[in-house]
Amino acid sequence: MNFYDRFDKPEPVPPPAQPGRRPTDFYAARALDLEVENVETAAEGTRNHTLNIAAFNLGQFVAVGVLDEREVAGQLEAAALRAGLGQTETRNTIASGLKAGAEHPRVVQDRPRVDVPDVVTLPDAPDQVGEWIREYLPHIDWHELWAAEDDEQWIVEPILPARRLVALYSPPKVGKSLLALELAAAVATGRQVLGITPDRPRKVLYVDFENDPRGDVRERLQAMRYKPEDLDNLFYLSYPRLSMLDSEQGSEELLAAVKYYECDAVIIDTVSRVIAGKENENDTWLAFYRHTGKKLKAAEVACLRLDHSGKDETKGQRGGSAKSGDVDLVWRLSTVEADRVYRLDCEANRMPVAEKTLVLHRETGPLRHRVDAEGRRAVWRTKVDTIIRALDQAGAPRGTGERKARELLKSQGVTARTEVLREALKLRPFTMGAPDSADRAHPEWAQMGAGTPPDDKRRSEP
């Protein structure tokens, strides 16, 4: 029986919920608001599918009694009609989605909210203040910082740097969750992804509020040719009972999970699902950084958070401008050719990024994204050339070793990843004396593989 046939008389479509008019469970109420917004802003051609997913997700809450079925149906119908769907189609889709969602009830527990101060209270005893400052407000040791030879570290270059916050957004249904899952599984296993082989397997925490574990996650990982025994380092939280991450309680819960699973990276899919404040208000994102983002950076844990673009895709992520202010990189995923070719564009960065545009080809045997190889080779050639030029300008003699070369580069404010520096030192003797170090006419240059990144040389299929 259709949902709407249960009532003696069809009721008028209610308006969207007003502030203060909330179902009992806070998280479920937030989910309702977000699904209504997703339906209303869905792109043409995806609206009925978006409505079906929204009804399924909310039906899980209805099944355990934390959302009212009549209110859910009414708000979804109102949003669908505003988006341009017809009433008959809308009601049938909502009924189907709610019924399917009810077969997979979501367990939601009320939890007490604990107010945890942002900082530890300054001690009253004057003789304890110095010890407190040394523990909670330590200053940087400049000599130690200058002595460190660590370059910018990458988990997957140029998408995910170590210890940094990254945003990846796109219009709905472009495939950002698929790309994020591919990144997460490759990082966890140390397998190649986007033409890059991670330096080692790392533990990854994937916090997912979007994808069905059986129909989406398992199916995609199988298509990528992963098996359960491959994924011991991938800790996947599906629809977790996590407090909002723009609150102290939520940040404490997330950091506890990161510590417990000993993870180097966190992926949040999608970040708008785990905020309590209004998405368009900058205070919401300032609170997210203060409570969660800052703590992840302090713990040297990388974070990739997924998000949607706004109604106007050219204006960036949906929400307030502060949303982009706390991250080190902002990547936008867009479609070039449907189901085949995509683009990743770095729209903002506060750290050097060699490749700001990647062209991705989505392949199916196995499921993966392949980066346009010629573009990557060109970037590699540029990196090597830059280091050779810098060594030439510093007057480094022929046969300069790696340690001395790094000292000379630092004196010029130039840094280089180890593999780039080694390649430059290997090829430099064949280019010294050339009028332009970019002119690689020497046969040794081609023979030794300049222009081919090391990861392309040791390419392996997952």
C-alpha positions as CSV (number, residue, x, y, z in Angstrom):
1,M,0.0,0.0,0.0
2,N,1.3,3.4,-0.9
3,F,2.4,5.6,2.0
4,Y,-0.1,8.3,1.2
5,D,-3.0,5.7,1.1
6,R,-2.7,5.2,4.8
7,F,-4.5,8.4,5.6
8,D,-8.2,9.0,5.2
9,K,-7.6,12.3,3.5
10,P,-4.4,13.6,1.8
11,E,-2.9,16.3,3.8
12,P,-1.6,19.6,2.4
13,V,2.2,19.6,1.9
14,P,3.7,21.2,5.1
15,P,6.3,23.9,4.8
16,P,9.9,23.1,5.8
17,A,10.6,22.7,9.5
18,Q,11.0,26.0,11.3
19,P,13.9,26.7,13.8
20,G,13.1,25.1,17.1
21,R,10.6,22.6,15.7
22,R,12.8,19.5,16.0
23,P,12.2,15.8,16.4
24,T,13.6,14.3,19.6
25,D,16.9,13.1,18.3
26,F,19.3,15.9,17.3
27,Y,21.3,13.9,14.8
28,A,18.2,12.7,13.0
29,A,16.8,16.2,12.8
30,R,20.0,17.4,11.2
31,A,19.9,14.5,8.8
32,L,16.3,15.6,7.8
33,D,17.4,19.1,7.1
34,L,20.3,18.0,5.0
35,E,18.3,15.5,2.9
36,V,15.6,18.1,2.2
37,E,18.3,20.5,1.1
38,N,19.9,17.8,-1.1
39,V,16.6,17.1,-2.8
40,E,15.9,20.8,-3.4
41,T,19.3,21.6,-4.9
42,A,19.7,18.4,-6.9
43,A,20.9,18.9,-10.5
44,E,18.5,18.2,-13.4
45,G,18.7,14.5,-14.3
46,T,19.6,13.4,-10.8
47,R,16.6,14.7,-8.8
48,N,14.5,11.5,-8.6
49,H,17.5,9.5,-7.7
50,T,18.5,12.0,-5.0
51,L,14.9,11.9,-3.7
52,N,15.0,8.1,-3.5
53,I,18.3,8.1,-1.6
54,A,17.0,10.8,0.8
55,A,13.9,8.8,1.5
56,F,15.9,5.6,2.1
57,N,18.3,7.4,4.5
58,L,15.5,9.0,6.5
59,G,13.4,5.8,6.4
60,Q,16.1,4.3,8.6
61,F,15.4,6.9,11.3
62,V,11.7,6.5,10.9
63,A,12.0,2.8,11.5
64,V,13.4,3.4,15.0
65,G,11.0,6.1,15.9
66,V,13.3,9.2,16.0
67,L,11.7,10.8,13.0
68,D,8.0,11.1,12.2
69,E,7.0,9.4,8.9
70,R,4.4,12.0,8.0
71,E,6.8,14.9,8.6
72,V,9.6,13.2,6.6
73,A,7.3,12.5,3.6
74,G,5.8,16.0,3.7
75,Q,9.1,17.8,3.8
76,L,10.6,15.6,1.1
77,E,7.6,16.1,-1.1
78,A,7.7,19.9,-0.7
79,A,11.4,19.9,-1.6
80,A,10.9,17.7,-4.6
81,L,8.1,19.9,-5.9
82,R,10.2,23.0,-5.5
83,A,13.0,21.2,-7.4
84,G,10.6,20.6,-10.3
85,L,9.5,16.9,-9.9
86,G,5.8,16.0,-10.5
87,Q,3.6,15.0,-7.5
88,T,2.8,11.5,-8.6
89,E,6.4,10.6,-9.4
90,T,7.5,12.2,-6.1
91,R,5.0,10.4,-3.9
92,N,5.8,7.0,-5.5
93,T,9.6,7.6,-5.0
94,I,9.2,8.7,-1.4
95,A,7.0,5.6,-0.6
96,S,9.5,3.3,-2.1
97,G,12.5,4.9,-0.4
98,L,10.9,5.0,3.0
99,K,9.9,1.3,2.7
100,A,13.4,0.2,1.7
101,G,15.0,2.3,4.5
102,A,12.7,0.8,7.1
103,E,14.2,-2.6,6.3
104,H,17.6,-1.3,7.5
105,P,16.8,0.6,10.7
106,R,19.5,2.9,12.1
107,V,20.3,2.5,15.7
108,V,20.3,6.0,17.3
109,Q,21.0,6.4,21.0
110,D,20.6,9.6,23.0
111,R,23.9,10.5,24.5
112,P,24.7,13.0,27.2
113,R,26.7,16.0,25.9
114,V,29.9,16.6,27.9
115,D,31.2,20.1,27.9
116,V,35.0,19.9,27.7
117,P,36.9,23.2,27.9
118,D,39.1,24.1,24.9
119,V,42.1,24.7,27.2
120,V,43.3,23.4,30.5
121,T,42.7,25.9,33.3
122,L,45.7,28.0,34.3
123,P,46.8,26.9,37.8
124,D,46.3,29.3,40.7
125,A,49.6,28.6,42.3
126,P,52.3,30.9,40.9
127,D,55.0,28.3,41.2
128,Q,53.0,26.0,38.9
129,V,52.5,28.4,36.1
130,G,55.9,27.9,34.5
131,E,55.4,24.1,34.3
132,W,51.9,24.6,32.9
133,I,53.2,26.9,30.1
134,R,56.0,24.4,29.2
135,E,53.5,21.6,28.9
136,Y,50.5,23.4,27.2
137,L,52.1,26.4,25.5
138,P,55.6,25.2,24.3
139,H,57.5,27.4,21.9
140,I,59.2,26.3,18.7
141,D,62.9,25.4,19.1
142,W,64.4,27.3,16.1
143,H,67.6,25.3,16.1
144,E,65.7,22.0,16.0
145,L,63.4,23.4,13.2
146,W,66.4,24.6,11.1
147,A,68.2,21.3,11.6
148,A,65.3,19.2,10.4
149,E,65.8,18.0,6.8
150,D,62.2,16.9,6.3
151,D,60.7,18.2,3.1
152,E,57.0,18.6,2.6
153,Q,55.6,15.1,3.0
154,W,52.9,13.6,0.9
155,I,50.7,10.6,1.4
156,V,49.4,10.9,-2.2
157,E,50.9,13.8,-4.2
158,P,49.5,16.2,-5.1
159,I,46.1,15.3,-3.6
160,L,46.8,14.5,0.1
161,P,49.7,15.9,2.0
162,A,50.7,14.5,5.3
163,R,49.5,16.5,8.4
164,R,47.4,18.9,6.4
165,L,43.7,19.6,6.0
166,V,42.2,19.2,2.5
167,A,38.8,19.8,0.9
168,L,37.5,17.9,-2.1
169,Y,34.2,19.0,-3.5
170,S,32.0,18.5,-6.6
171,P,28.5,18.7,-7.8
172,P,26.3,15.7,-6.8
173,K,26.9,12.3,-8.5
174,V,30.3,13.2,-10.1
175,G,32.1,10.5,-8.0
176,K,34.0,12.2,-5.2
177,S,33.2,9.3,-2.8
178,L,34.4,6.8,-5.3
179,L,37.7,8.7,-5.7
180,A,38.1,9.1,-1.9
181,L,37.5,5.4,-1.4
182,E,40.1,4.6,-4.0
183,L,42.6,6.9,-2.2
184,A,41.8,5.4,1.2
185,A,42.2,1.8,0.1
186,A,45.5,2.5,-1.7
187,V,46.9,4.4,1.2
188,A,45.9,1.7,3.6
189,T,47.5,-1.0,1.4
190,G,50.4,0.9,-0.1
191,R,49.2,0.2,-3.6
192,Q,49.5,2.6,-6.5
193,V,46.9,5.3,-6.9
194,L,46.8,8.1,-9.5
195,G,50.2,7.0,-10.7
196,I,51.8,7.4,-7.3
197,T,52.9,4.6,-5.0
198,P,52.7,5.6,-1.3
199,D,56.0,5.4,0.6
200,R,54.4,2.9,3.0
201,P,50.9,1.6,4.0
202,R,49.2,3.9,6.5
203,K,46.2,3.5,8.7
204,V,43.1,5.4,7.5
205,L,39.9,6.3,9.3
206,Y,37.0,6.7,6.8
207,V,33.9,8.4,8.4
208,D,31.0,7.8,6.0
209,F,27.5,9.2,6.3
210,E,26.7,8.8,2.6
211,N,27.2,5.3,1.1
212,D,25.6,2.0,1.7
213,P,28.2,-0.6,3.0
214,R,26.9,-3.5,0.8
215,G,25.5,-1.7,-2.3
216,D,28.2,0.9,-2.6
217,V,31.4,0.3,-0.5
218,R,31.8,-3.4,-0.9
219,E,30.8,-3.4,-4.6
220,R,33.4,-0.7,-5.3
221,L,36.2,-2.3,-3.4
222,Q,35.5,-5.6,-5.1
223,A,35.7,-3.8,-8.5
224,M,39.0,-2.3,-7.4
225,R,40.1,-6.0,-6.8
226,Y,40.5,-5.7,-3.0
227,K,39.8,-8.6,-0.6
228,P,38.9,-8.4,3.1
229,E,42.4,-9.5,4.1
230,D,43.9,-6.5,2.2
231,L,42.0,-3.9,4.2
232,D,43.3,-4.3,7.8
233,N,44.6,-0.7,7.8
234,L,41.3,0.8,6.5
235,F,39.0,1.5,9.5
236,Y,35.6,2.3,8.0
237,L,32.9,3.9,10.1
238,S,29.5,3.5,8.4
239,Y,26.8,6.0,9.5
240,P,28.6,6.4,12.9
241,R,26.9,7.8,16.0
242,L,29.3,10.7,16.1
243,S,28.5,14.0,17.7
244,M,28.8,17.1,15.6
245,L,32.4,18.1,14.7
246,D,31.8,21.8,15.2
247,S,31.4,21.0,18.9
248,E,34.0,20.0,21.5
249,Q,32.1,16.7,22.2
250,G,32.4,15.6,18.5
251,S,36.0,16.5,18.2
252,E,36.9,14.5,21.4
253,E,35.0,11.5,20.0
254,L,36.7,11.7,16.6
255,L,40.2,12.2,18.0
256,A,39.6,9.3,20.4
257,A,38.9,7.0,17.4
258,V,41.9,8.3,15.5
259,K,44.1,7.5,18.6
260,Y,42.5,4.1,19.2
261,Y,43.0,3.0,15.6
262,E,46.4,4.8,15.3
263,C,45.5,6.5,12.0
264,D,47.6,8.8,10.0
265,A,44.7,10.1,7.9
266,V,41.0,10.8,8.2
267,I,38.4,11.0,5.4
268,I,35.0,12.6,6.2
269,D,32.2,11.9,3.7
270,T,30.4,14.3,3.7
271,V,31.4,17.1,6.1
272,S,28.0,18.9,6.0
273,R,26.6,15.8,7.7
274,V,28.6,16.4,10.9
275,I,28.0,20.1,11.7
276,A,25.4,21.5,13.9
277,G,25.6,25.1,12.9
278,K,24.1,26.6,9.7
279,E,26.2,25.8,6.6
280,N,26.1,29.3,5.3
281,E,27.4,30.9,8.5
282,N,31.2,31.4,8.9
283,D,30.9,30.8,12.6
284,T,30.1,27.2,11.9
285,W,33.3,26.6,10.0
286,L,35.4,28.6,12.5
287,A,34.0,26.4,15.2
288,F,34.8,23.3,13.1
289,Y,38.4,24.3,12.8
290,R,38.7,25.4,16.5
291,H,37.3,22.1,17.8
292,T,38.3,19.5,15.2
293,G,40.6,20.8,12.4
294,K,43.1,22.4,14.7
295,K,43.4,19.2,16.8
296,L,43.9,17.0,13.8
297,K,46.8,19.3,12.6
298,A,48.3,19.3,16.1
299,A,48.2,15.5,16.1
300,E,49.8,15.5,12.6
301,V,46.9,13.7,11.2
302,A,45.9,14.4,7.6
303,C,42.2,15.1,6.9
304,L,40.4,14.9,3.6
305,R,36.8,16.2,3.9
306,L,34.3,15.8,1.0
307,D,31.7,18.4,0.2
308,H,29.2,19.6,-2.4
309,S,29.3,22.6,-4.6
310,G,26.6,25.2,-4.3
311,K,23.7,25.8,-6.7
312,D,26.1,27.8,-8.8
313,E,29.0,25.4,-9.4
314,T,31.3,28.2,-10.4
315,K,31.2,29.8,-6.9
316,G,32.9,27.0,-5.0
317,Q,31.9,24.9,-2.1
318,R,28.4,25.2,-0.6
319,G,28.4,27.3,2.6
320,G,30.2,30.2,4.1
321,S,33.5,31.6,2.9
322,A,35.3,30.5,6.0
323,K,34.8,26.9,4.9
324,S,37.8,27.3,2.6
325,G,39.9,29.3,5.0
326,D,41.0,26.5,7.4
327,V,42.2,24.0,4.8
328,D,45.6,23.8,3.1
329,L,44.3,22.6,-0.3
330,V,40.9,22.9,-2.0
331,W,40.3,20.5,-4.9
332,R,37.3,20.6,-7.2
333,L,36.2,17.5,-9.1
334,S,34.3,18.1,-12.3
335,T,33.1,16.1,-15.3
336,V,34.7,16.4,-18.7
337,E,33.0,13.5,-20.4
338,A,30.2,11.6,-18.6
339,D,31.4,8.3,-16.9
340,R,34.8,8.6,-18.6
341,V,36.9,11.7,-18.1
342,Y,37.1,14.0,-15.1
343,R,39.2,17.0,-13.9
344,L,40.7,17.8,-10.6
345,D,41.6,21.4,-10.2
346,C,43.4,22.9,-7.2
347,E,41.4,26.1,-6.5
348,A,43.3,27.2,-3.4
349,N,46.6,26.3,-1.7
350,R,48.7,27.6,1.1
351,M,51.6,25.2,0.2
352,P,53.5,24.5,-3.0
353,V,51.6,22.2,-5.4
354,A,53.4,21.1,-8.5
355,E,50.3,19.8,-10.4
356,K,47.2,22.0,-10.1
357,T,45.2,20.3,-12.7
358,L,44.8,16.5,-13.2
359,V,42.9,14.9,-15.9
360,L,41.4,11.6,-14.7
361,H,40.2,8.7,-16.8
362,R,37.8,6.4,-15.0
363,E,38.6,2.8,-15.9
364,T,36.8,-0.5,-15.1
365,G,39.3,-3.3,-15.4
366,P,40.0,-2.8,-12.4
367,L,37.9,0.1,-11.3
368,R,40.3,3.0,-10.9
369,H,41.2,6.6,-12.0
370,R,44.1,6.9,-14.3
371,V,46.0,10.2,-14.5
372,D,46.9,11.6,-17.9
373,A,50.5,10.3,-18.1
374,E,51.9,13.0,-20.3
375,G,50.9,15.7,-17.9
376,R,52.6,13.9,-15.0
377,R,55.8,13.4,-17.0
378,A,55.9,17.1,-17.9
379,V,55.6,18.0,-14.2
380,W,58.4,15.6,-13.4
381,R,60.7,17.1,-16.0
382,T,60.0,20.5,-14.6
383,K,60.9,19.5,-11.1
384,V,64.2,17.9,-12.1
385,D,65.1,20.9,-14.3
386,T,64.3,23.3,-11.5
387,I,66.7,21.5,-9.1
388,I,69.5,21.3,-11.8
389,R,69.2,25.1,-12.5
390,A,69.3,25.8,-8.7
391,L,72.5,23.7,-8.3
392,D,74.0,25.4,-11.4
393,Q,73.3,28.9,-9.9
394,A,74.8,27.8,-6.6
395,G,78.0,26.8,-8.3
396,A,77.8,23.2,-7.2
397,P,80.8,21.3,-8.7
398,R,80.4,18.2,-10.8
399,G,79.8,15.2,-8.6
400,T,78.3,17.1,-5.7
401,G,76.8,14.6,-3.2
402,E,73.2,14.6,-1.9
403,R,74.0,16.1,1.5
404,K,76.0,19.0,0.1
405,A,73.5,19.6,-2.6
406,R,70.7,19.9,-0.1
407,E,72.7,22.4,1.9
408,L,73.3,24.5,-1.2
409,L,69.6,24.3,-2.1
410,K,68.6,25.4,1.4
411,S,70.8,28.4,1.2
412,Q,68.7,29.5,-1.8
413,G,65.4,28.7,-0.1
414,V,64.9,25.7,-2.5
415,T,63.5,22.4,-1.2
416,A,63.4,19.1,-3.1
417,R,61.9,15.7,-2.5
418,T,64.6,13.0,-2.2
419,E,63.7,11.2,-5.4
420,V,63.7,14.5,-7.4
421,L,67.1,15.5,-5.9
422,R,68.7,12.1,-6.7
423,E,67.4,12.2,-10.3
424,A,68.7,15.7,-10.7
425,L,72.2,14.8,-9.4
426,K,72.3,11.7,-11.6
427,L,71.4,13.7,-14.8
428,R,73.2,17.0,-14.0
429,P,76.7,15.9,-15.3
430,F,75.2,15.4,-18.7
431,T,73.8,18.9,-18.8
432,M,76.5,21.0,-17.3
433,G,77.8,23.6,-19.7
434,A,74.7,23.6,-21.8
435,P,73.4,27.1,-22.5
436,D,70.0,26.2,-21.3
437,S,69.6,23.4,-18.7
438,A,66.2,22.7,-20.1
439,D,67.7,21.7,-23.4
440,R,68.2,17.9,-23.1
441,A,69.9,17.0,-26.3
442,H,72.3,14.6,-24.7
443,P,71.5,10.9,-25.5
444,E,72.3,10.1,-21.9
445,W,69.3,12.2,-20.8
446,A,66.8,10.2,-22.7
447,Q,68.6,6.9,-21.9
448,M,68.4,7.5,-18.2
449,G,64.7,8.1,-18.2
450,A,64.4,11.8,-17.4
451,G,60.8,12.9,-17.6
452,T,59.5,9.6,-16.2
453,P,58.6,9.8,-12.5
454,P,59.9,6.9,-10.4
455,D,56.3,5.8,-9.7
456,D,55.6,5.4,-13.5
457,K,58.7,3.2,-13.8
458,R,57.4,0.8,-11.1
459,R,53.8,0.8,-12.1
460,S,51.8,-2.1,-10.6
461,E,48.1,-2.9,-10.9
462,P,46.0,-3.2,-7.7
